[in-house]
Amino acid sequence: MPTTTTTTILPVSKPTPWRSSPPSLGSGGNGGLVVECSSRPKKKATAHHMKTRPKKTQPWDIRRKGPTIYPPLPPLPPDWTLVTEEQSLPQPPPQDVEGSSPAPSAS
């Protein structure tokens, strides 16, 4: 009695490489290693500066007022002045010519 054997070939997909996801902060649940509680937590910068800043303990310092507020300054003159052809520029004073100035006296 002849025996017949049938073989069935099933397609198998390639295994995909394992990809790691970037670690997330907090307890996101995807396996990131994050420390959530500590026995000695550190303050952030602003909280640390607020806690360690100098306190006003002297009465004269507690009663001290804020900065002095001065009245506003008058407006500055313009840097440039537009001059038209009808307006003339102020003439500078005449300069002495070399021969017309009196010679210093030798006394």
PASEBA-1860 file (N, C-alpha, C; in nm, 3 decimals):
! residues 107
1> MPTTTTTT> 0.082/-0.116/0.000/0.000/0.000/0.000/0.087/0.124/0.000 ~ 0.071/0.195/-0.105/0.154/0.316/-0.116/0.100/0.426/-0.025 ~ 0.193/0.498/0.034/0.158/0.608/0.123/0.187/0.738/0.051 ~ 0.093/0.825/0.052/0.114/0.957/-0.009/0.124/1.061/0.102 ~ 0.221/1.142/0.084/0.243/1.248/0.182/0.225/1.381/0.111 ~ 0.151/1.466/0.172/0.134/1.601/0.116/0.200/1.702/0.210 ~ 0.269/1.791/0.150/0.337/1.894/0.228/0.279/2.029/0.189 ~ 0.244/2.105/0.287/0.189/2.238/0.263/0.293/2.341/0.306
9> ILPVSKPT> 0.323/2.433/0.217/0.420/2.538/0.249/0.342/2.666/0.279 ~ 0.363/2.719/0.397/0.296/2.843/0.437/0.396/2.959/0.429 ~ 0.354/3.073/0.375/0.447/3.188/0.370/0.470/3.244/0.510 ~ 0.594/3.273/0.541/0.630/3.327/0.672/0.693/3.464/0.649 ~ 0.646/3.562/0.721/0.702/3.696/0.704/0.835/3.705/0.777 ~ 0.919/3.798/0.731/1.048/3.818/0.795/1.029/3.877/0.934 ~ 1.111/3.841/1.028/1.100/3.904/1.160/1.149/4.048/1.154 ~ 1.074/4.138/1.215/1.114/4.279/1.216/1.215/4.301/1.328
17> PWRSSPPS> 1.314/4.384/1.305/1.412/4.410/1.412/1.346/4.484/1.527 ~ 1.394/4.456/1.648/1.339/4.520/1.767/1.384/4.665/1.769 ~ 1.291/4.757/1.784/1.321/4.900/1.788/1.296/4.952/1.928 ~ 1.391/5.028/1.977/1.372/5.086/2.110/1.314/5.226/2.094 ~ 1.217/5.258/2.175/1.159/5.392/2.172/1.236/5.480/2.268 ~ 1.241/5.612/2.242/1.312/5.700/2.335/1.243/5.701/2.470 ~ 1.319/5.708/2.578/1.256/5.705/2.711/1.170/5.829/2.733 ~ 1.055/5.807/2.792/0.966/5.919/2.821/0.979/5.955/2.968
25> LGSGGNGG> 0.943/6.076/2.998/0.949/6.122/3.136/0.822/6.082/3.209 ~ 0.832/6.060/3.336/0.716/6.024/3.415/0.686/5.876/3.401 ~ 0.569/5.839/3.446/0.531/5.698/3.437/0.444/5.679/3.315 ~ 0.505/5.686/3.197/0.432/5.671/3.074/0.389/5.528/3.047 ~ 0.453/5.432/3.111/0.412/5.294/3.095/0.484/5.222/2.983 ~ 0.576/5.288/2.912/0.643/5.218/2.804/0.784/5.176/2.843 ~ 0.812/5.161/2.971/0.936/5.100/3.014/1.053/5.194/3.033 ~ 1.034/5.325/3.024/1.144/5.418/3.047/1.185/5.419/3.193
33> LVVECSSR> 1.314/5.424/3.220/1.362/5.423/3.357/1.374/5.566/3.406 ~ 1.283/5.609/3.493/1.280/5.746/3.544/1.260/5.740/3.694 ~ 1.337/5.818/3.767/1.321/5.826/3.911/1.209/5.924/3.940 ~ 1.102/5.877/4.001/0.988/5.963/4.026/0.988/6.022/4.166 ~ 1.048/5.956/4.262/1.053/6.011/4.395/1.194/5.989/4.449 ~ 1.235/6.080/4.532/1.370/6.072/4.585/1.365/6.107/4.732 ~ 1.461/6.055/4.806/1.462/6.087/4.949/1.514/6.228/4.973 ~ 1.595/6.281/4.882/1.648/6.417/4.895/1.631/6.492/4.763
41> PKKKATAH> 1.511/6.537/4.732/1.493/6.607/4.605/1.561/6.742/4.607 ~ 1.607/6.787/4.492/1.673/6.916/4.480/1.574/7.018/4.429 ~ 1.589/7.142/4.479/1.503/7.250/4.432/1.549/7.295/4.295 ~ 1.456/7.347/4.218/1.494/7.408/4.092/1.554/7.544/4.122 ~ 1.613/7.608/4.022/1.693/7.728/4.044/1.615/7.840/4.111 ~ 1.497/7.875/4.060/1.424/7.988/4.115/1.376/7.959/4.256 ~ 1.330/7.839/4.280/1.285/7.803/4.415/1.402/7.809/4.513 ~ 1.519/7.766/4.469/1.637/7.771/4.557/1.674/7.915/4.589
49> HMKTRPKK> 1.674/8.003/4.488/1.710/8.143/4.512/1.608/8.213/4.600 ~ 1.481/8.179/4.587/1.380/8.241/4.671/1.394/8.194/4.817 ~ 1.434/8.069/4.835/1.447/8.018/4.972/1.572/8.073/5.041 ~ 1.680/8.090/4.966/1.808/8.128/5.027/1.838/8.277/5.014 ~ 1.745/8.357/4.967/1.774/8.500/4.952/1.781/8.567/5.089 ~ 1.852/8.680/5.099/1.862/8.747/5.229/1.726/8.802/5.274 ~ 1.692/8.781/5.398/1.565/8.829/5.453/1.586/8.964/5.521 ~ 1.484/9.048/5.516/1.490/9.177/5.584/1.457/9.156/5.731
57> TQPWDIRR> 1.555/9.175/5.817/1.533/9.157/5.960/1.544/9.287/6.037 ~ 1.615/9.386/5.984/1.633/9.513/6.054/1.510/9.602/6.032 ~ 1.464/9.676/6.135/1.347/9.762/6.117/1.368/9.869/6.009 ~ 1.489/9.926/6.002/1.513/10.030/5.901/1.504/9.971/5.760 ~ 1.537/9.843/5.746/1.532/9.780/5.615/1.389/9.740/5.579 ~ 1.311/9.701/5.680/1.171/9.663/5.656/1.090/9.785/5.615 ~ 1.116/9.902/5.677/1.041/10.024/5.647/1.089/10.096/5.522 ~ 1.195/10.047/5.461/1.254/10.117/5.348/1.159/10.120/5.229
65> KGPTIYPP> 1.155/10.234/5.162/1.068/10.251/5.046/1.134/10.192/4.922 ~ 1.059/10.190/4.815/1.110/10.141/4.688/1.199/10.244/4.621 ~ 1.231/10.224/4.497/1.319/10.316/4.426/1.253/10.452/4.405 ~ 1.336/10.556/4.399/1.287/10.692/4.378/1.241/10.708/4.234 ~ 1.125/10.772/4.217/1.072/10.796/4.083/1.095/10.943/4.050 ~ 1.177/10.968/3.951/1.209/11.104/3.909/1.115/11.148/3.799 ~ 1.095/11.283/3.783/1.010/11.329/3.673/1.078/11.298/3.539 ~ 0.999/11.283/3.434/1.059/11.249/3.305/1.145/11.363/3.251
73> LPPLPPDW> 1.247/11.328/3.176/1.336/11.427/3.117/1.266/11.495/2.999 ~ 1.305/11.621/2.969/1.245/11.687/2.853/1.288/11.616/2.724 ~ 1.211/11.635/2.617/1.247/11.567/2.492/1.380/11.621/2.438 ~ 1.455/11.535/2.376/1.583/11.573/2.319/1.563/11.652/2.190 ~ 1.657/11.742/2.156/1.646/11.812/2.028/1.670/11.712/1.914 ~ 1.621/11.744/1.795/1.639/11.650/1.684/1.786/11.639/1.645 ~ 1.824/11.522/1.600/1.962/11.500/1.557/1.991/11.570/1.425 ~ 1.890/11.578/1.340/1.908/11.638/1.209/1.801/11.745/1.188
81> TLVTEEQS> 1.837/11.849/1.115/1.742/11.955/1.081/1.739/11.968/0.930 ~ 1.619/11.964/0.873/1.605/11.976/0.729/1.610/12.123/0.690 ~ 1.698/12.157/0.597/1.715/12.296/0.552/1.680/12.301/0.405 ~ 1.590/12.394/0.368/1.553/12.412/0.228/1.638/12.522/0.167 ~ 1.621/12.545/0.036/1.703/12.646/-0.033/1.668/12.787/0.014 ~ 1.543/12.810/0.055/1.505/12.944/0.102/1.573/12.976/0.235 ~ 1.595/12.876/0.316/1.660/12.899/0.444/1.811/12.893/0.423 ~ 1.880/12.984/0.486/2.026/12.982/0.472/2.086/12.924/0.599
89> LPQPPPQD> 2.196/12.857/0.582/2.267/12.803/0.697/2.335/12.915/0.772 ~ 2.344/12.907/0.902/2.418/13.009/0.975/2.566/13.002/0.935 ~ 2.622/13.118/0.903/2.761/13.124/0.858/2.855/13.115/0.977 ~ 2.961/13.036/0.967/3.058/13.031/1.076/3.134/13.162/1.085 ~ 3.187/13.198/1.202/3.261/13.323/1.213/3.385/13.319/1.123 ~ 3.422/13.435/1.066/3.537/13.436/0.974/3.666/13.403/1.049 ~ 3.752/13.326/0.982/3.879/13.290/1.043/3.986/13.390/0.999 ~ 4.084/13.410/1.086/4.191/13.505/1.055/4.281/13.448/0.946
97> VEGSSPAP> 4.325/13.540/0.859/4.422/13.503/0.757/4.559/13.510/0.821 ~ 4.655/13.433/0.776/4.784/13.423/0.844/4.855/13.557/0.857 ~ 4.849/13.644/0.759/4.923/13.770/0.765/4.852/13.879/0.843 ~ 4.723/13.867/0.869/4.650/13.976/0.933/4.649/13.967/1.085 ~ 4.692/13.856/1.143/4.688/13.846/1.288/4.810/13.915/1.348 ~ 4.792/13.985/1.460/4.907/14.054/1.520/5.007/13.954/1.574 ~ 5.134/13.989/1.562/5.242/13.902/1.609/5.253/13.913/1.760 ~ 5.282/13.804/1.828/5.297/13.814/1.973/5.420/13.896/2.007
105> SAS> 5.406/13.976/2.110/5.517/14.062/2.150/5.612/13.985/2.240 ~ 5.742/14.009/2.220/5.843/13.942/2.302/5.886/14.038/2.410 ~ 5.832/14.025/2.526/5.873/14.116/2.632/5.953/14.045/2.736
END
